Amino acid sequence: MQVPRTAFAVGDRVRLKKPHPCGGREWVVYRVGADIGLRCLTCGRRVMLRRREAERRTVARVAASRTGAVKEGG
């Protein structure tokens, strides 16, 4: 049985469970693949999370990207 994956797209704004040390809770997706690249909207810090970790830590999608979802294989 395949578990449905969260569709991340470049430009999406997401809220994570725990705040960043700078106090920010919202992040923007800048890279999509096996790893998800996130940039803190408060301080600009960039982090890379494995897709499974990003899915687990994401609480809500604040705003979808304007270009729509990136098509993913699978």
For each residue, the residues with C-beta under 8 A, 3 or more apart:
1:
2:
3:
4:
5: 51 55 72 74
6: 54 55 58
7: 69 70 72
8: 12 14 29 32 36 51 54 70
9: 12 29 32 64 65 67 68 69 70
10: 29 30 31 32 65 67 70
11: 28 29 64 65 66 67
12: 8 9 28 29 61 63 64 65
13: 26 27 28 29 41 61 62 63
14: 8 26 27 28 29 38 58 59 60 61 62
15: 25 26 27 58 59 60 61 62
16: 19 20 25 27 57 58 59
17: 57 58 59
18: 57
19: 16 23 24 25
20: 16 23 24 25 27 40 42 43 45
21:
22: 40 42 43 45
23: 19 20 42
24: 19 20 27 40 41 42 43
25: 15 16 19 20
26: 13 14 15 40 41 42 62
27: 13 14 15 16 20 24 38 39 40 41
28: 11 12 13 14 38 39 41
29: 8 9 10 11 12 13 14 32 36 37 38 65
30: 10 37 38 39 46
31: 10 35 36 37 48
32: 8 9 10 29 36 37 70 72
33: 36 51
34: 50 51
35: 31 48 49 50 51
36: 8 29 31 32 33 48 49 50 51 54
37: 29 30 31 32 46 47 48
38: 14 27 28 29 30 46 47 48 49 54
39: 27 28 30 44 45 46 47
40: 20 22 24 26 27 43 44 45 46 47
41: 13 24 26 27 28
42: 20 22 23 24 26
43: 20 22 24 40
44: 39 40
45: 20 22 39 40
46: 30 37 38 39 40
47: 37 38 39 40
48: 31 35 36 37 38
49: 35 36 38 53 54 57
50: 34 35 36 53 54
51: 5 8 33 34 35 36 54 55
52: 55 56
53: 49 50 56 57
54: 6 8 36 38 49 50 51 57 58
55: 5 6 51 52 58
56: 52 53
57: 16 17 18 49 53 54
58: 6 14 15 16 17 54 55 61
59: 14 15 16 17
60: 14 15
61: 12 13 14 15 58 64
62: 13 14 15 26
63: 12 13
64: 9 11 12 61 68 69
65: 9 10 11 12 29 68 69
66: 11
67: 9 10 11
68: 9 64 65
69: 7 9 64 65
70: 7 8 9 10 32
71:
72: 5 7 32
73:
74: 5
